[in-house]
Amino acid sequence: MINRDTSLITFGDMGAALGLLTRLPIPVDADGAQARGAGAAWAYPLVGALIGVIMAALVALILELGLPGGIAAALVLAASVIITGAMHEDGLADTADGLWGGWDRERRLAIMKDSHIGVYGVVAIALSLLIRWLALVVIVATGGYWAAFIAIGALSRASMVALMAGLPHARSGGLSHSVGQPRAPTVWLALGTTAIIAVLCGATALIFITFMTALVCGLIARAKIGGQTGDILGATQQVVEMVLLLTVVAMLG
């Protein structure tokens, strides 16, 4: 059994969260990150906000180079996939294949663990990329992408923390199980940090949308496989991100 560090905050939490959720070249203390486990989950929204900052800066640079908004949206979407190592997209594909390709809990979990991708997974990724690109085109055209990207990055990662705490592990192994479940103070710190970011970005209304979307994802996961896995968490991040992008587009219209 791993001897977990139960401190609320440690110096290496941001590095541990970056090492888990991104492919950025950040030096990470592997032993310290393993010992922290879900204790570093409070920093997940900060990682999401940082990804939002990087995406917004890339859009500004691309537009400054004279490229049109549609291309800027496509390039920044590609950059976000590279930065995260397509981890969340992989979770979305595996979740779509498993939850809708299996007839019972055991078969669904087996499909989700399989490295091969099925029709449901292909369609899920294709729709995710299409929906996000179309929404990004609209948001980039308005010029308000800095606040939107930062808020959505934080909120969508906070949804993962909520599900980590709110649902039991669906299997006795895997990435989510190895990370563990965050304690209540960690969850509240993550949610409080996210709320502050959302308010500062003028995106307070998105907090409720995030809660409702994550709740639906959690209820589906509980009904289908009895809990959460790393794939479920990644899929939830993707679904929340799509819903929030569409909400911003609707608010702009």
C-alpha positions in Angstrom: 0.0 0.0 0.0 1.2 3.5 -0.9 1.9 5.7 2.2 0.0 8.8 1.2 1.0 12.3 2.2 -2.1 13.8 3.8 -1.0 17.4 3.8 -3.6 19.8 2.3 -1.0 21.6 0.1 2.6 20.7 -0.7 5.2 22.6 -2.8 5.2 19.9 -5.5 1.4 19.7 -6.0 1.4 21.9 -9.1 4.2 19.9 -10.7 2.5 16.6 -9.9 -0.8 17.9 -11.5 1.1 19.2 -14.5 2.9 15.9 -14.9 -0.3 13.9 -14.8 -2.6 16.1 -16.9 -0.2 17.5 -19.5 2.9 16.6 -21.6 4.6 19.9 -20.8 8.4 19.4 -20.1 8.0 19.9 -16.3 10.4 18.2 -13.9 8.4 16.1 -11.6 9.4 14.3 -8.4 7.8 10.9 -9.3 8.1 9.5 -5.7 6.6 12.7 -4.2 3.8 12.7 -6.8 3.0 9.1 -6.1 2.9 9.7 -2.4 0.6 12.7 -2.8 -1.8 10.9 -5.1 -5.2 12.6 -5.1 -3.9 15.1 -2.6 -2.6 17.1 -5.5 -6.1 17.2 -7.2 -6.7 20.7 -5.8 -4.2 21.9 -8.4 -6.1 20.4 -11.4 -8.1 23.5 -12.0 -4.9 25.6 -11.9 -3.5 23.3 -14.6 -6.6 23.8 -16.7 -6.4 27.6 -16.3 -2.7 27.4 -17.4 -3.7 25.4 -20.5 -6.3 28.1 -21.2 -3.7 30.8 -20.9 -1.4 29.0 -23.3 -4.3 28.5 -25.8 -5.3 32.1 -25.7 -1.7 33.3 -26.1 -1.4 31.0 -29.2 -4.6 32.4 -30.7 -3.3 36.0 -30.2 0.0 35.1 -31.8 -1.7 33.3 -34.8 -4.0 36.2 -35.4 -1.1 38.6 -35.1 0.5 36.6 -38.0 -2.5 37.4 -40.1 -4.1 34.0 -40.3 -7.9 33.9 -40.2 -9.9 32.9 -37.1 -10.9 29.5 -38.4 -7.3 28.4 -38.8 -6.4 29.9 -35.5 -9.2 27.9 -33.9 -8.0 24.7 -35.6 -4.3 25.2 -34.6 -5.1 26.0 -31.0 -7.4 22.9 -30.8 -4.5 20.8 -32.1 -2.2 22.4 -29.6 -4.5 21.6 -26.7 -4.6 18.0 -27.8 -0.7 17.9 -27.9 -0.3 19.6 -24.6 -2.6 17.1 -22.8 -1.3 14.1 -24.8 -4.8 13.5 -26.0 -5.4 11.9 -22.5 -9.0 13.3 -22.2 -9.8 12.4 -25.8 -8.7 8.8 -25.2 -10.9 8.7 -22.1 -13.9 10.0 -24.1 -13.3 7.3 -26.8 -12.9 4.5 -24.3 -16.0 5.6 -22.4 -18.1 5.9 -25.5 -17.1 2.4 -26.6 -17.5 0.8 -23.2 -20.7 2.4 -21.9 -22.6 2.0 -25.1 -20.8 -1.1 -26.6 -21.3 -3.4 -23.6 -24.4 -5.0 -22.3 -23.3 -5.4 -18.6 -20.9 -3.8 -16.1 -18.1 -6.4 -16.6 -18.2 -6.2 -20.4 -18.3 -2.4 -20.4 -15.2 -2.3 -18.1 -13.4 -4.8 -20.3 -14.1 -2.8 -23.4 -12.9 0.4 -21.8 -9.7 -1.3 -20.8 -9.1 -2.6 -24.4 -6.6 -0.4 -26.3 -8.5 -0.8 -29.5 -11.0 1.9 -30.5 -14.5 1.1 -31.8 -17.1 2.9 -33.8 -18.6 4.7 -30.8 -15.1 6.0 -29.8 -14.3 7.2 -33.3 -17.7 9.0 -33.6 -17.2 10.5 -30.1 -13.8 12.0 -30.9 -14.9 13.2 -34.3 -17.9 15.0 -32.8 -15.8 16.4 -29.9 -13.3 17.9 -32.3 -15.9 19.3 -34.6 -18.1 20.8 -31.9 -15.1 22.4 -30.1 -13.6 23.7 -33.4 -16.9 25.3 -34.4 -17.4 26.9 -31.0 -13.8 28.1 -30.9 -14.2 29.8 -34.3 -17.1 31.9 -32.9 -15.3 32.7 -29.6 -12.1 33.7 -31.3 -14.0 36.0 -33.7 -15.4 37.9 -30.7 -12.0 38.6 -29.1 -13.2 37.4 -25.7 -11.2 34.2 -25.8 -8.8 34.9 -22.9 -11.5 34.8 -20.2 -13.4 32.0 -21.9 -10.4 29.7 -22.3 -9.1 30.2 -18.8 -12.5 29.7 -17.1 -13.4 26.7 -19.2 -10.0 25.1 -18.6 -10.3 25.4 -14.9 -14.0 24.4 -14.7 -13.7 21.3 -16.8 -10.8 20.0 -14.7 -12.7 20.8 -11.5 -15.4 18.5 -12.7 -12.9 15.7 -12.7 -12.0 16.4 -9.0 -15.7 16.3 -8.1 -16.3 12.9 -9.7 -13.1 11.5 -8.2 -14.6 12.3 -4.8 -18.2 11.7 -5.5 -18.0 8.2 -7.1 -16.3 5.0 -6.0 -13.7 3.3 -8.1 -15.4 1.1 -10.7 -12.4 -1.3 -10.8 -9.6 -2.3 -8.5 -6.8 -1.0 -10.8 -6.0 1.6 -13.4 -4.9 5.2 -13.3 -7.7 6.6 -11.3 -7.5 3.9 -8.6 -3.7 4.4 -8.3 -4.2 8.2 -7.8 -6.9 7.6 -5.2 -9.8 9.7 -4.0 -9.3 13.2 -2.8 -10.3 14.1 0.8 -13.0 16.7 1.4 -10.6 19.6 2.2 -8.8 18.9 -1.1 -12.1 18.9 -3.0 -13.3 22.2 -1.4 -10.0 23.8 -2.1 -10.2 22.8 -5.8 -13.8 24.0 -6.1 -13.1 27.2 -4.3 -10.1 28.0 -6.5 -12.2 27.3 -9.6 -15.0 29.5 -8.4 -12.5 32.4 -7.9 -11.1 31.9 -11.4 -14.6 31.8 -12.9 -15.6 35.0 -11.1 -12.5 36.8 -12.1 -13.1 35.8 -15.7 -16.7 37.0 -15.6 -17.9 33.4 -16.1 -19.9 32.9 -12.9 -22.9 31.5 -14.8 -20.7 28.7 -16.1 -20.3 27.3 -12.6 -23.9 26.0 -12.5 -23.6 24.6 -16.0 -20.5 22.7 -15.0 -22.2 21.3 -11.9 -25.2 20.0 -13.9 -23.1 18.5 -16.7 -20.7 16.8 -14.3 -23.7 15.5 -12.3 -25.3 13.9 -15.5 -21.9 12.3 -16.4 -21.6 11.0 -12.9 -25.1 9.5 -12.8 -24.5 7.8 -16.2 -21.2 6.3 -15.0 -22.8 5.1 -11.8 -25.7 3.5 -13.7 -23.5 1.9 -16.3 -20.4 0.7 -14.4 -21.1 1.6 -10.7 -18.5 4.3 -10.4 -15.6 6.1 -12.1 -12.4 5.3 -13.8 -9.7 7.4 -15.4 -11.6 7.1 -18.7 -14.8 8.4 -17.1 -12.9 11.4 -15.7 -11.3 12.2 -19.1 -14.7 11.8 -20.8 -16.3 14.1 -18.2 -13.7 16.8 -18.9 -14.4 16.6 -22.6 -18.2 16.7 -22.2 -18.0 19.6 -19.7 -15.6 21.5 -22.0 -18.0 21.1 -25.0 -21.0 22.1 -23.1 -19.3 25.2 -21.7 -18.0 26.2 -25.1 -21.5 25.9 -26.5 -22.9 27.9 -23.6 -20.4 30.7 -24.2 -21.4 30.7 -27.9 -25.1 30.9 -27.0 -24.4 33.8 -24.6 -22.5 35.6 -27.3 -25.4 35.2 -29.7 
